[in-house]
Amino acid sequence: MDTACKHPKVRVVAREEDVEYVECLDCGQVFDSNEFRDMEIEEEVAQETEEDIK
Ligand SMILES: [Zn+2]
């Protein structure tokens, strides 16, 4: 488990005014989606990011 999880699958676990908390279905980490901006979230999954995944 030394490889950094790219959190390919997340789900929203809580939502506050302008913050969404998401949980990674792979590693179980919970973080707010503001930190997660650069990555894809749920329906915003972009297929064209494939080349960034090793
Ligand atoms: Zn993860």
mmCIF file of the protein (N, C-alpha, C, O) and its ligand, coordinates in Angstrom:
data_MODEL
# 
_entry.id   MODEL 
# 
loop_
_entity.id 
_entity.type 
_entity.pdbx_number_of_molecules 
1 polymer     1 
2 non-polymer 1 
# 
_entity_poly.entity_id                      1 
_entity_poly.type                           'polypeptide(L)' 
_entity_poly.nstd_linkage                   no 
_entity_poly.nstd_monomer                   no 
_entity_poly.pdbx_seq_one_letter_code       MDTACKHPKVRVVAREEDVEYVECLDCGQVFDSNEFRDMEIEEEVAQETEEDIK 
_entity_poly.pdbx_seq_one_letter_code_can   MDTACKHPKVRVVAREEDVEYVECLDCGQVFDSNEFRDMEIEEEVAQETEEDIK 
_entity_poly.pdbx_strand_id                 A 
# 
loop_
_entity_poly_seq.entity_id 
_entity_poly_seq.num 
_entity_poly_seq.mon_id 
_entity_poly_seq.hetero 
1 1  MET n 
1 2  ASP n 
1 3  THR n 
1 4  ALA n 
1 5  CYS n 
1 6  LYS n 
1 7  HIS n 
1 8  PRO n 
1 9  LYS n 
1 10 VAL n 
1 11 ARG n 
1 12 VAL n 
1 13 VAL n 
1 14 ALA n 
1 15 ARG n 
1 16 GLU n 
1 17 GLU n 
1 18 ASP n 
1 19 VAL n 
1 20 GLU n 
1 21 TYR n 
1 22 VAL n 
1 23 GLU n 
1 24 CYS n 
1 25 LEU n 
1 26 ASP n 
1 27 CYS n 
1 28 GLY n 
1 29 GLN n 
1 30 VAL n 
1 31 PHE n 
1 32 ASP n 
1 33 SER n 
1 34 ASN n 
1 35 GLU n 
1 36 PHE n 
1 37 ARG n 
1 38 ASP n 
1 39 MET n 
1 40 GLU n 
1 41 ILE n 
1 42 GLU n 
1 43 GLU n 
1 44 GLU n 
1 45 VAL n 
1 46 ALA n 
1 47 GLN n 
1 48 GLU n 
1 49 THR n 
1 50 GLU n 
1 51 GLU n 
1 52 ASP n 
1 53 ILE n 
1 54 LYS n 
# 
loop_
_struct_asym.id 
_struct_asym.entity_id 
A 1 
B 2 
# 
loop_
_chem_comp.id 
_chem_comp.type 
_chem_comp.mon_nstd_flag 
ALA 'L-peptide linking' y 
ARG 'L-peptide linking' y 
ASN 'L-peptide linking' y 
ASP 'L-peptide linking' y 
CYS 'L-peptide linking' y 
GLN 'L-peptide linking' y 
GLU 'L-peptide linking' y 
GLY 'peptide linking'   y 
HIS 'L-peptide linking' y 
ILE 'L-peptide linking' y 
LEU 'L-peptide linking' y 
LYS 'L-peptide linking' y 
MET 'L-peptide linking' y 
PHE 'L-peptide linking' y 
PRO 'L-peptide linking' y 
SER 'L-peptide linking' y 
THR 'L-peptide linking' y 
TYR 'L-peptide linking' y 
VAL 'L-peptide linking' y 
ZN  non-polymer         . 
# 
_pdbx_entity_nonpoly.entity_id   2 
_pdbx_entity_nonpoly.name        ? 
_pdbx_entity_nonpoly.comp_id     ZN 
# 
_pdbx_nonpoly_scheme.asym_id         B 
_pdbx_nonpoly_scheme.entity_id       2 
_pdbx_nonpoly_scheme.mon_id          ZN 
_pdbx_nonpoly_scheme.ndb_seq_num     1 
_pdbx_nonpoly_scheme.pdb_seq_num     101 
_pdbx_nonpoly_scheme.auth_seq_num    101 
_pdbx_nonpoly_scheme.pdb_mon_id      ZN 
_pdbx_nonpoly_scheme.auth_mon_id     ZN 
_pdbx_nonpoly_scheme.pdb_strand_id   A 
_pdbx_nonpoly_scheme.pdb_ins_code    . 
# 
loop_
_atom_site.group_PDB 
_atom_site.id 
_atom_site.type_symbol 
_atom_site.label_atom_id 
_atom_site.label_alt_id 
_atom_site.label_comp_id 
_atom_site.label_asym_id 
_atom_site.label_entity_id 
_atom_site.label_seq_id 
_atom_site.pdbx_PDB_ins_code 
_atom_site.Cartn_x 
_atom_site.Cartn_y 
_atom_site.Cartn_z 
_atom_site.occupancy 
_atom_site.B_iso_or_equiv 
_atom_site.pdbx_formal_charge 
_atom_site.auth_seq_id 
_atom_site.auth_comp_id 
_atom_site.auth_asym_id 
_atom_site.auth_atom_id 
_atom_site.pdbx_PDB_model_num 
ATOM   1   N  N  . MET A 1 1  ? 0.839   -1.211 0.000   1.00 0.00 ? 1   MET A N  1 
ATOM   2   C  CA . MET A 1 1  ? 0.000   0.000  0.000   1.00 0.00 ? 1   MET A CA 1 
ATOM   3   C  C  . MET A 1 1  ? 0.873   1.260  0.000   1.00 0.00 ? 1   MET A C  1 
ATOM   4   O  O  . MET A 1 1  ? 0.479   2.297  0.535   1.00 0.00 ? 1   MET A O  1 
ATOM   5   N  N  . ASP A 1 2  ? 2.052   1.161  -0.600  1.00 0.00 ? 2   ASP A N  1 
ATOM   6   C  CA . ASP A 1 2  ? 2.917   2.333  -0.641  1.00 0.00 ? 2   ASP A CA 1 
ATOM   7   C  C  . ASP A 1 2  ? 2.544   3.289  -1.761  1.00 0.00 ? 2   ASP A C  1 
ATOM   8   O  O  . ASP A 1 2  ? 2.850   4.481  -1.720  1.00 0.00 ? 2   ASP A O  1 
ATOM   9   N  N  . THR A 1 3  ? 1.879   2.736  -2.754  1.00 0.00 ? 3   THR A N  1 
ATOM   10  C  CA . THR A 1 3  ? 1.478   3.594  -3.863  1.00 0.00 ? 3   THR A CA 1 
ATOM   11  C  C  . THR A 1 3  ? 0.371   4.547  -3.423  1.00 0.00 ? 3   THR A C  1 
ATOM   12  O  O  . THR A 1 3  ? -0.575  4.154  -2.741  1.00 0.00 ? 3   THR A O  1 
ATOM   13  N  N  . ALA A 1 4  ? 0.507   5.764  -3.817  1.00 0.00 ? 4   ALA A N  1 
ATOM   14  C  CA . ALA A 1 4  ? -0.508  6.754  -3.489  1.00 0.00 ? 4   ALA A CA 1 
ATOM   15  C  C  . ALA A 1 4  ? -1.810  6.404  -4.198  1.00 0.00 ? 4   ALA A C  1 
ATOM   16  O  O  . ALA A 1 4  ? -1.838  6.131  -5.398  1.00 0.00 ? 4   ALA A O  1 
ATOM   17  N  N  . CYS A 1 5  ? -2.862  6.419  -3.434  1.00 0.00 ? 5   CYS A N  1 
ATOM   18  C  CA . CYS A 1 5  ? -4.165  6.146  -4.028  1.00 0.00 ? 5   CYS A CA 1 
ATOM   19  C  C  . CYS A 1 5  ? -4.612  7.359  -4.837  1.00 0.00 ? 5   CYS A C  1 
ATOM   20  O  O  . CYS A 1 5  ? -4.576  8.495  -4.364  1.00 0.00 ? 5   CYS A O  1 
ATOM   21  N  N  . LYS A 1 6  ? -5.025  7.089  -6.042  1.00 0.00 ? 6   LYS A N  1 
ATOM   22  C  CA . LYS A 1 6  ? -5.504  8.189  -6.882  1.00 0.00 ? 6   LYS A CA 1 
ATOM   23  C  C  . LYS A 1 6  ? -6.997  8.442  -6.677  1.00 0.00 ? 6   LYS A C  1 
ATOM   24  O  O  . LYS A 1 6  ? -7.605  9.266  -7.360  1.00 0.00 ? 6   LYS A O  1 
ATOM   25  N  N  . HIS A 1 7  ? -7.556  7.731  -5.744  1.00 0.00 ? 7   HIS A N  1 
ATOM   26  C  CA . HIS A 1 7  ? -8.979  7.879  -5.442  1.00 0.00 ? 7   HIS A CA 1 
ATOM   27  C  C  . HIS A 1 7  ? -9.839  7.877  -6.702  1.00 0.00 ? 7   HIS A C  1 
ATOM   28  O  O  . HIS A 1 7  ? -10.543 8.847  -6.986  1.00 0.00 ? 7   HIS A O  1 
ATOM   29  N  N  . PRO A 1 8  ? -9.776  6.799  -7.439  1.00 0.00 ? 8   PRO A N  1 
ATOM   30  C  CA . PRO A 1 8  ? -10.521 6.755  -8.701  1.00 0.00 ? 8   PRO A CA 1 
ATOM   31  C  C  . PRO A 1 8  ? -12.030 6.733  -8.502  1.00 0.00 ? 8   PRO A C  1 
ATOM   32  O  O  . PRO A 1 8  ? -12.789 7.155  -9.376  1.00 0.00 ? 8   PRO A O  1 
ATOM   33  N  N  . LYS A 1 9  ? -12.455 6.238  -7.350  1.00 0.00 ? 9   LYS A N  1 
ATOM   34  C  CA . LYS A 1 9  ? -13.891 6.213  -7.101  1.00 0.00 ? 9   LYS A CA 1 
ATOM   35  C  C  . LYS A 1 9  ? -14.170 6.863  -5.760  1.00 0.00 ? 9   LYS A C  1 
ATOM   36  O  O  . LYS A 1 9  ? -13.636 6.439  -4.735  1.00 0.00 ? 9   LYS A O  1 
ATOM   37  N  N  . VAL A 1 10 ? -14.991 7.873  -5.763  1.00 0.00 ? 10  VAL A N  1 
ATOM   38  C  CA . VAL A 1 10 ? -15.375 8.511  -4.516  1.00 0.00 ? 10  VAL A CA 1 
ATOM   39  C  C  . VAL A 1 10 ? -16.875 8.653  -4.458  1.00 0.00 ? 10  VAL A C  1 
ATOM   40  O  O  . VAL A 1 10 ? -17.568 8.664  -5.475  1.00 0.00 ? 10  VAL A O  1 
ATOM   41  N  N  . ARG A 1 11 ? -17.359 8.762  -3.222  1.00 0.00 ? 11  ARG A N  1 
ATOM   42  C  CA . ARG A 1 11 ? -18.775 9.068  -3.079  1.00 0.00 ? 11  ARG A CA 1 
ATOM   43  C  C  . ARG A 1 11 ? -18.904 10.188 -2.061  1.00 0.00 ? 11  ARG A C  1 
ATOM   44  O  O  . ARG A 1 11 ? -18.074 10.333 -1.163  1.00 0.00 ? 11  ARG A O  1 
ATOM   45  N  N  . VAL A 1 12 ? -19.947 10.966 -2.214  1.00 0.00 ? 12  VAL A N  1 
ATOM   46  C  CA . VAL A 1 12 ? -20.183 12.072 -1.296  1.00 0.00 ? 12  VAL A CA 1 
ATOM   47  C  C  . VAL A 1 12 ? -20.784 11.518 -0.015  1.00 0.00 ? 12  VAL A C  1 
ATOM   48  O  O  . VAL A 1 12 ? -21.815 10.847 -0.045  1.00 0.00 ? 12  VAL A O  1 
ATOM   49  N  N  . VAL A 1 13 ? -20.144 11.798 1.097   1.00 0.00 ? 13  VAL A N  1 
ATOM   50  C  CA . VAL A 1 13 ? -20.652 11.298 2.377   1.00 0.00 ? 13  VAL A CA 1 
ATOM   51  C  C  . VAL A 1 13 ? -21.325 12.389 3.183   1.00 0.00 ? 13  VAL A C  1 
ATOM   52  O  O  . VAL A 1 13 ? -22.165 12.098 4.034   1.00 0.00 ? 13  VAL A O  1 
ATOM   53  N  N  . ALA A 1 14 ? -20.976 13.630 2.933   1.00 0.00 ? 14  ALA A N  1 
ATOM   54  C  CA . ALA A 1 14 ? -21.605 14.730 3.653   1.00 0.00 ? 14  ALA A CA 1 
ATOM   55  C  C  . ALA A 1 14 ? -21.492 15.993 2.825   1.00 0.00 ? 14  ALA A C  1 
ATOM   56  O  O  . ALA A 1 14 ? -20.593 16.143 1.997   1.00 0.00 ? 14  ALA A O  1 
ATOM   57  N  N  . ARG A 1 15 ? -22.408 16.877 3.065   1.00 0.00 ? 15  ARG A N  1 
ATOM   58  C  CA . ARG A 1 15 ? -22.391 18.096 2.264   1.00 0.00 ? 15  ARG A CA 1 
ATOM   59  C  C  . ARG A 1 15 ? -22.758 19.267 3.166   1.00 0.00 ? 15  ARG A C  1 
ATOM   60  O  O  . ARG A 1 15 ? -23.805 19.264 3.814   1.00 0.00 ? 15  ARG A O  1 
ATOM   61  N  N  . GLU A 1 16 ? -21.905 20.242 3.199   1.00 0.00 ? 16  GLU A N  1 
ATOM   62  C  CA . GLU A 1 16 ? -22.218 21.454 3.931   1.00 0.00 ? 16  GLU A CA 1 
ATOM   63  C  C  . GLU A 1 16 ? -22.329 22.590 2.939   1.00 0.00 ? 16  GLU A C  1 
ATOM   64  O  O  . GLU A 1 16 ? -22.251 22.381 1.729   1.00 0.00 ? 16  GLU A O  1 
ATOM   65  N  N  . GLU A 1 17 ? -22.510 23.783 3.451   1.00 0.00 ? 17  GLU A N  1 
ATOM   66  C  CA . GLU A 1 17 ? -22.813 24.915 2.584   1.00 0.00 ? 17  GLU A CA 1 
ATOM   67  C  C  . GLU A 1 17 ? -22.051 24.919 1.261   1.00 0.00 ? 17  GLU A C  1 
ATOM   68  O  O  . GLU A 1 17 ? -22.648 24.789 0.193   1.00 0.00 ? 17  GLU A O  1 
ATOM   69  N  N  . ASP A 1 18 ? -20.766 25.064 1.338   1.00 0.00 ? 18  ASP A N  1 
ATOM   70  C  CA . ASP A 1 18 ? -20.032 25.022 0.069   1.00 0.00 ? 18  ASP A CA 1 
ATOM   71  C  C  . ASP A 1 18 ? -18.912 23.990 0.088   1.00 0.00 ? 18  ASP A C  1 
ATOM   72  O  O  . ASP A 1 18 ? -17.953 24.058 -0.680  1.00 0.00 ? 18  ASP A O  1 
ATOM   73  N  N  . VAL A 1 19 ? -19.071 23.048 0.982   1.00 0.00 ? 19  VAL A N  1 
ATOM   74  C  CA . VAL A 1 19 ? -18.065 21.990 1.051   1.00 0.00 ? 19  VAL A CA 1 
ATOM   75  C  C  . VAL A 1 19 ? -18.747 20.639 0.932   1.00 0.00 ? 19  VAL A C  1 
ATOM   76  O  O  . VAL A 1 19 ? -19.759 20.374 1.581   1.00 0.00 ? 19  VAL A O  1 
ATOM   77  N  N  . GLU A 1 20 ? -18.179 19.798 0.099   1.00 0.00 ? 20  GLU A N  1 
ATOM   78  C  CA . GLU A 1 20 ? -18.638 18.422 0.021   1.00 0.00 ? 20  GLU A CA 1 
ATOM   79  C  C  . GLU A 1 20 ? -17.552 17.524 0.565   1.00 0.00 ? 20  GLU A C  1 
ATOM   80  O  O  . GLU A 1 20 ? -16.376 17.682 0.241   1.00 0.00 ? 20  GLU A O  1 
ATOM   81  N  N  . TYR A 1 21 ? -17.955 16.583 1.393   1.00 0.00 ? 21  TYR A N  1 
ATOM   82  C  CA . TYR A 1 21 ? -16.991 15.618 1.881   1.00 0.00 ? 21  TYR A CA 1 
ATOM   83  C  C  . TYR A 1 21 ? -17.164 14.327 1.109   1.00 0.00 ? 21  TYR A C  1 
ATOM   84  O  O  . TYR A 1 21 ? -18.265 13.787 0.996   1.00 0.00 ? 21  TYR A O  1 
ATOM   85  N  N  . VAL A 1 22 ? -16.075 13.858 0.592   1.00 0.00 ? 22  VAL A N  1 
ATOM   86  C  CA . VAL A 1 22 ? -16.132 12.653 -0.216  1.00 0.00 ? 22  VAL A CA 1 
ATOM   87  C  C  . VAL A 1 22 ? -15.264 11.563 0.390   1.00 0.00 ? 22  VAL A C  1 
ATOM   88  O  O  . VAL A 1 22 ? -14.244 11.835 1.022   1.00 0.00 ? 22  VAL A O  1 
ATOM   89  N  N  . GLU A 1 23 ? -15.687 10.342 0.186   1.00 0.00 ? 23  GLU A N  1 
ATOM   90  C  CA . GLU A 1 23 ? -14.936 9.204  0.684   1.00 0.00 ? 23  GLU A CA 1 
ATOM   91  C  C  . GLU A 1 23 ? -14.455 8.380  -0.491  1.00 0.00 ? 23  GLU A C  1 
ATOM   92  O  O  . GLU A 1 23 ? -15.215 8.098  -1.418  1.00 0.00 ? 23  GLU A O  1 
ATOM   93  N  N  . CYS A 1 24 ? -13.208 7.999  -0.452  1.00 0.00 ? 24  CYS A N  1 
ATOM   94  C  CA . CYS A 1 24 ? -12.667 7.152  -1.499  1.00 0.00 ? 24  CYS A CA 1 
ATOM   95  C  C  . CYS A 1 24 ? -13.131 5.716  -1.276  1.00 0.00 ? 24  CYS A C  1 
ATOM   96  O  O  . CYS A 1 24 ? -12.975 5.164  -0.186  1.00 0.00 ? 24  CYS A O  1 
ATOM   97  N  N  . LEU A 1 25 ? -13.691 5.131  -2.299  1.00 0.00 ? 25  LEU A N  1 
ATOM   98  C  CA . LEU A 1 25 ? -14.178 3.763  -2.166  1.00 0.00 ? 25  LEU A CA 1 
ATOM   99  C  C  . LEU A 1 25 ? -13.037 2.757  -2.174  1.00 0.00 ? 25  LEU A C  1 
ATOM   100 O  O  . LEU A 1 25 ? -13.224 1.599  -1.800  1.00 0.00 ? 25  LEU A O  1 
ATOM   101 N  N  . ASP A 1 26 ? -11.887 3.183  -2.589  1.00 0.00 ? 26  ASP A N  1 
ATOM   102 C  CA . ASP A 1 26 ? -10.729 2.286  -2.630  1.00 0.00 ? 26  ASP A CA 1 
ATOM   103 C  C  . ASP A 1 26 ? -9.982  2.255  -1.307  1.00 0.00 ? 26  ASP A C  1 
ATOM   104 O  O  . ASP A 1 26 ? -9.758  1.179  -0.751  1.00 0.00 ? 26  ASP A O  1 
ATOM   105 N  N  . CYS A 1 27 ? -9.593  3.420  -0.791  1.00 0.00 ? 27  CYS A N  1 
ATOM   106 C  CA . CYS A 1 27 ? -8.764  3.446  0.408   1.00 0.00 ? 27  CYS A CA 1 
ATOM   107 C  C  . CYS A 1 27 ? -9.535  3.912  1.634   1.00 0.00 ? 27  CYS A C  1 
ATOM   108 O  O  . CYS A 1 27 ? -9.028  3.824  2.752   1.00 0.00 ? 27  CYS A O  1 
ATOM   109 N  N  . GLY A 1 28 ? -10.748 4.404  1.440   1.00 0.00 ? 28  GLY A N  1 
ATOM   110 C  CA . GLY A 1 28 ? -11.565 4.793  2.577   1.00 0.00 ? 28  GLY A CA 1 
ATOM   111 C  C  . GLY A 1 28 ? -11.258 6.162  3.140   1.00 0.00 ? 28  GLY A C  1 
ATOM   112 O  O  . GLY A 1 28 ? -11.855 6.587  4.129   1.00 0.00 ? 28  GLY A O  1 
ATOM   113 N  N  . GLN A 1 29 ? -10.336 6.839  2.516   1.00 0.00 ? 29  GLN A N  1 
ATOM   114 C  CA . GLN A 1 29 ? -9.993  8.171  3.003   1.00 0.00 ? 29  GLN A CA 1 
ATOM   115 C  C  . GLN A 1 29 ? -11.126 9.153  2.759   1.00 0.00 ? 29  GLN A C  1 
ATOM   116 O  O  . GLN A 1 29 ? -11.761 9.144  1.705   1.00 0.00 ? 29  GLN A O  1 
ATOM   117 N  N  . VAL A 1 30 ? -11.365 9.991  3.741   1.00 0.00 ? 30  VAL A N  1 
ATOM   118 C  CA . VAL A 1 30 ? -12.386 11.026 3.597   1.00 0.00 ? 30  VAL A CA 1 
ATOM   119 C  C  . VAL A 1 30 ? -11.700 12.387 3.526   1.00 0.00 ? 30  VAL A C  1 
ATOM   120 O  O  . VAL A 1 30 ? -10.811 12.692 4.321   1.00 0.00 ? 30  VAL A O  1 
ATOM   121 N  N  . PHE A 1 31 ? -12.115 13.170 2.590   1.00 0.00 ? 31  PHE A N  1 
ATOM   122 C  CA . PHE A 1 31 ? -11.522 14.496 2.442   1.00 0.00 ? 31  PHE A CA 1 
ATOM   123 C  C  . PHE A 1 31 ? -12.564 15.397 1.833   1.00 0.00 ? 31  PHE A C  1 
ATOM   124 O  O  . PHE A 1 31 ? -13.575 14.930 1.307   1.00 0.00 ? 31  PHE A O  1 
ATOM   125 N  N  . ASP A 1 32 ? -12.320 16.692 1.903   1.00 0.00 ? 32  ASP A N  1 
ATOM   126 C  CA . ASP A 1 32 ? -13.308 17.563 1.286   1.00 0.00 ? 32  ASP A CA 1 
ATOM   127 C  C  . ASP A 1 32 ? -12.968 17.798 -0.182  1.00 0.00 ? 32  ASP A C  1 
ATOM   128 O  O  . ASP A 1 32 ? -11.807 17.798 -0.591  1.00 0.00 ? 32  ASP A O  1 
ATOM   129 N  N  . SER A 1 33 ? -14.011 17.995 -0.938  1.00 0.00 ? 33  SER A N  1 
ATOM   130 C  CA . SER A 1 33 ? -13.845 17.989 -2.387  1.00 0.00 ? 33  SER A CA 1 
ATOM   131 C  C  . SER A 1 33 ? -13.087 19.217 -2.867  1.00 0.00 ? 33  SER A C  1 
ATOM   132 O  O  . SER A 1 33 ? -12.663 19.270 -4.021  1.00 0.00 ? 33  SER A O  1 
ATOM   133 N  N  . ASN A 1 34 ? -12.912 20.198 -2.000  1.00 0.00 ? 34  ASN A N  1 
ATOM   134 C  CA . ASN A 1 34 ? -12.065 21.324 -2.385  1.00 0.00 ? 34  ASN A CA 1 
ATOM   135 C  C  . ASN A 1 34 ? -10.618 20.880 -2.550  1.00 0.00 ? 34  ASN A C  1 
ATOM   136 O  O  . ASN A 1 34 ? -9.897  21.378 -3.414  1.00 0.00 ? 34  ASN A O  1 
ATOM   137 N  N  . GLU A 1 35 ? -10.211 19.952 -1.723  1.00 0.00 ? 35  GLU A N  1 
ATOM   138 C  CA . GLU A 1 35 ? -8.864  19.407 -1.853  1.00 0.00 ? 35  GLU A CA 1 
ATOM   139 C  C  . GLU A 1 35 ? -8.764  18.492 -3.060  1.00 0.00 ? 35  GLU A C  1 
ATOM   140 O  O  . GLU A 1 35 ? -7.676  18.163 -3.533  1.00 0.00 ? 35  GLU A O  1 
ATOM   141 N  N  . PHE A 1 36 ? -9.899  18.103 -3.528  1.00 0.00 ? 36  PHE A N  1 
ATOM   142 C  CA . PHE A 1 36 ? -9.980  17.058 -4.525  1.00 0.00 ? 36  PHE A CA 1 
ATOM   143 C  C  . PHE A 1 36 ? -10.188 17.646 -5.913  1.00 0.00 ? 36  PHE A C  1 
ATOM   144 O  O  . PHE A 1 36 ? -10.395 16.931 -6.894  1.00 0.00 ? 36  PHE A O  1 
ATOM   145 N  N  . ARG A 1 37 ? -10.127 18.948 -5.959  1.00 0.00 ? 37  ARG A N  1 
ATOM   146 C  CA . ARG A 1 37 ? -10.469 19.682 -7.179  1.00 0.00 ? 37  ARG A CA 1 
ATOM   147 C  C  . ARG A 1 37 ? -9.813  19.150 -8.445  1.00 0.00 ? 37  ARG A C  1 
ATOM   148 O  O  . ARG A 1 37 ? -10.455 18.991 -9.483  1.00 0.00 ? 37  ARG A O  1 
ATOM   149 N  N  . ASP A 1 38 ? -8.528  18.882 -8.332  1.00 0.00 ? 38  ASP A N  1 
ATOM   150 C  CA . ASP A 1 38 ? -7.786  18.485 -9.524  1.00 0.00 ? 38  ASP A CA 1 
ATOM   151 C  C  . ASP A 1 38 ? -8.175  17.107 -10.021 1.00 0.00 ? 38  ASP A C  1 
ATOM   152 O  O  . ASP A 1 38 ? -7.890  16.733 -11.159 1.00 0.00 ? 38  ASP A O  1 
ATOM   153 N  N  . MET A 1 39 ? -8.819  16.375 -9.164  1.00 0.00 ? 39  MET A N  1 
ATOM   154 C  CA . MET A 1 39 ? -9.204  15.031 -9.556  1.00 0.00 ? 39  MET A CA 1 
ATOM   155 C  C  . MET A 1 39 ? -10.685 15.007 -9.936  1.00 0.00 ? 39  MET A C  1 
ATOM   156 O  O  . MET A 1 39 ? -11.418 15.971 -9.713  1.00 0.00 ? 39  MET A O  1 
ATOM   157 N  N  . GLU A 1 40 ? -11.084 13.930 -10.489 1.00 0.00 ? 40  GLU A N  1 
ATOM   158 C  CA . GLU A 1 40 ? -12.451 13.856 -10.945 1.00 0.00 ? 40  GLU A CA 1 
ATOM   159 C  C  . GLU A 1 40 ? -13.380 13.398 -9.824  1.00 0.00 ? 40  GLU A C  1 
ATOM   160 O  O  . GLU A 1 40 ? -12.993 12.592 -8.978  1.00 0.00 ? 40  GLU A O  1 
ATOM   161 N  N  . ILE A 1 41 ? -14.566 13.900 -9.823  1.00 0.00 ? 41  ILE A N  1 
ATOM   162 C  CA . ILE A 1 41 ? -15.543 13.518 -8.815  1.00 0.00 ? 41  ILE A CA 1 
ATOM   163 C  C  . ILE A 1 41 ? -16.808 13.033 -9.511  1.00 0.00 ? 41  ILE A C  1 
ATOM   164 O  O  . ILE A 1 41 ? -17.401 13.727 -10.337 1.00 0.00 ? 41  ILE A O  1 
ATOM   165 N  N  . GLU A 1 42 ? -17.191 11.837 -9.151  1.00 0.00 ? 42  GLU A N  1 
ATOM   166 C  CA . GLU A 1 42 ? -18.431 11.248 -9.638  1.00 0.00 ? 42  GLU A CA 1 
ATOM   167 C  C  . GLU A 1 42 ? -18.739 11.549 -11.103 1.00 0.00 ? 42  GLU A C  1 
ATOM   168 O  O  . GLU A 1 42 ? -17.989 11.138 -11.989 1.00 0.00 ? 42  GLU A O  1 
ATOM   169 N  N  . GLU A 1 43 ? -19.793 12.236 -11.358 1.00 0.00 ? 43  GLU A N  1 
ATOM   170 C  CA . GLU A 1 43 ? -20.221 12.430 -12.742 1.00 0.00 ? 43  GLU A CA 1 
ATOM   171 C  C  . GLU A 1 43 ? -19.268 13.309 -13.543 1.00 0.00 ? 43  GLU A C  1 
ATOM   172 O  O  . GLU A 1 43 ? -19.367 13.411 -14.765 1.00 0.00 ? 43  GLU A O  1 
ATOM   173 N  N  . GLU A 1 44 ? -18.350 13.937 -12.828 1.00 0.00 ? 44  GLU A N  1 
ATOM   174 C  CA . GLU A 1 44 ? -17.370 14.757 -13.531 1.00 0.00 ? 44  GLU A CA 1 
ATOM   175 C  C  . GLU A 1 44 ? -16.175 13.944 -14.022 1.00 0.00 ? 44  GLU A C  1 
ATOM   176 O  O  . GLU A 1 44 ? -15.194 14.500 -14.515 1.00 0.00 ? 44  GLU A O  1 
ATOM   177 N  N  . VAL A 1 45 ? -16.266 12.659 -13.885 1.00 0.00 ? 45  VAL A N  1 
ATOM   178 C  CA . VAL A 1 45 ? -15.185 11.800 -14.361 1.00 0.00 ? 45  VAL A CA 1 
ATOM   179 C  C  . VAL A 1 45 ? -14.910 12.059 -15.834 1.00 0.00 ? 45  VAL A C  1 
ATOM   180 O  O  . VAL A 1 45 ? -15.795 11.982 -16.687 1.00 0.00 ? 45  VAL A O  1 
ATOM   181 N  N  . ALA A 1 46 ? -13.672 12.363 -16.088 1.00 0.00 ? 46  ALA A N  1 
ATOM   182 C  CA . ALA A 1 46 ? -13.298 12.698 -17.460 1.00 0.00 ? 46  ALA A CA 1 
ATOM   183 C  C  . ALA A 1 46 ? -12.430 11.592 -18.042 1.00 0.00 ? 46  ALA A C  1 
ATOM   184 O  O  . ALA A 1 46 ? -11.377 11.253 -17.500 1.00 0.00 ? 46  ALA A O  1 
ATOM   185 N  N  . GLN A 1 47 ? -12.878 11.057 -19.118 1.00 0.00 ? 47  GLN A N  1 
ATOM   186 C  CA . GLN A 1 47 ? -12.143 9.968  -19.753 1.00 0.00 ? 47  GLN A CA 1 
ATOM   187 C  C  . GLN A 1 47 ? -10.792 10.423 -20.280 1.00 0.00 ? 47  GLN A C  1 
ATOM   188 O  O  . GLN A 1 47 ? -9.861  9.625  -20.383 1.00 0.00 ? 47  GLN A O  1 
ATOM   189 N  N  . GLU A 1 48 ? -10.684 11.681 -20.610 1.00 0.00 ? 48  GLU A N  1 
ATOM   190 C  CA . GLU A 1 48 ? -9.447  12.145 -21.235 1.00 0.00 ? 48  GLU A CA 1 
ATOM   191 C  C  . GLU A 1 48 ? -8.279  12.257 -20.257 1.00 0.00 ? 48  GLU A C  1 
ATOM   192 O  O  . GLU A 1 48 ? -7.160  12.570 -20.663 1.00 0.00 ? 48  GLU A O  1 
ATOM   193 N  N  . THR A 1 49 ? -8.530  12.004 -18.975 1.00 0.00 ? 49  THR A N  1 
ATOM   194 C  CA . THR A 1 49 ? -7.434  12.021 -18.016 1.00 0.00 ? 49  THR A CA 1 
ATOM   195 C  C  . THR A 1 49 ? -6.689  10.691 -17.993 1.00 0.00 ? 49  THR A C  1 
ATOM   196 O  O  . THR A 1 49 ? -5.736  10.516 -17.233 1.00 0.00 ? 49  THR A O  1 
ATOM   197 N  N  . GLU A 1 50 ? -7.123  9.776  -18.814 1.00 0.00 ? 50  GLU A N  1 
ATOM   198 C  CA . GLU A 1 50 ? -6.513  8.446  -18.847 1.00 0.00 ? 50  GLU A CA 1 
ATOM   199 C  C  . GLU A 1 50 ? -4.990  8.472  -18.940 1.00 0.00 ? 50  GLU A C  1 
ATOM   200 O  O  . GLU A 1 50 ? -4.310  7.673  -18.297 1.00 0.00 ? 50  GLU A O  1 
ATOM   201 N  N  . GLU A 1 51 ? -4.471  9.370  -19.722 1.00 0.00 ? 51  GLU A N  1 
ATOM   202 C  CA . GLU A 1 51 ? -3.034  9.383  -19.951 1.00 0.00 ? 51  GLU A CA 1 
ATOM   203 C  C  . GLU A 1 51 ? -2.248  9.789  -18.697 1.00 0.00 ? 51  GLU A C  1 
ATOM   204 O  O  . GLU A 1 51 ? -1.034  9.592  -18.638 1.00 0.00 ? 51  GLU A O  1 
ATOM   205 N  N  . ASP A 1 52 ? -2.930  10.351 -17.705 1.00 0.00 ? 52  ASP A N  1 
ATOM   206 C  CA . ASP A 1 52 ? -2.254  10.695 -16.470 1.00 0.00 ? 52  ASP A CA 1 
ATOM   207 C  C  . ASP A 1 52 ? -2.129  9.500  -15.538 1.00 0.00 ? 52  ASP A C  1 
ATOM   208 O  O  . ASP A 1 52 ? -1.372  9.534  -14.568 1.00 0.00 ? 52  ASP A O  1 
ATOM   209 N  N  . ILE A 1 53 ? -2.863  8.463  -15.830 1.00 0.00 ? 53  ILE A N  1 
ATOM   210 C  CA . ILE A 1 53 ? -2.852  7.287  -14.980 1.00 0.00 ? 53  ILE A CA 1 
ATOM   211 C  C  . ILE A 1 53 ? -1.813  6.290  -15.486 1.00 0.00 ? 53  ILE A C  1 
ATOM   212 O  O  . ILE A 1 53 ? -1.830  5.881  -16.647 1.00 0.00 ? 53  ILE A O  1 
ATOM   213 N  N  . LYS A 1 54 ? -0.925  5.918  -14.599 1.00 0.00 ? 54  LYS A N  1 
ATOM   214 C  CA . LYS A 1 54 ? 0.112   5.011  -15.070 1.00 0.00 ? 54  LYS A CA 1 
ATOM   215 C  C  . LYS A 1 54 ? -0.351  3.558  -15.041 1.00 0.00 ? 54  LYS A C  1 
ATOM   216 O  O  . LYS A 1 54 ? 0.407   2.660  -15.409 1.00 0.00 ? 54  LYS A O  1 
HETATM 217 ZN ZN . ZN  B 2 .  ? -8.210  6.496  -2.314  1.00 0.00 2 101 ZN  A ZN 1 
# 
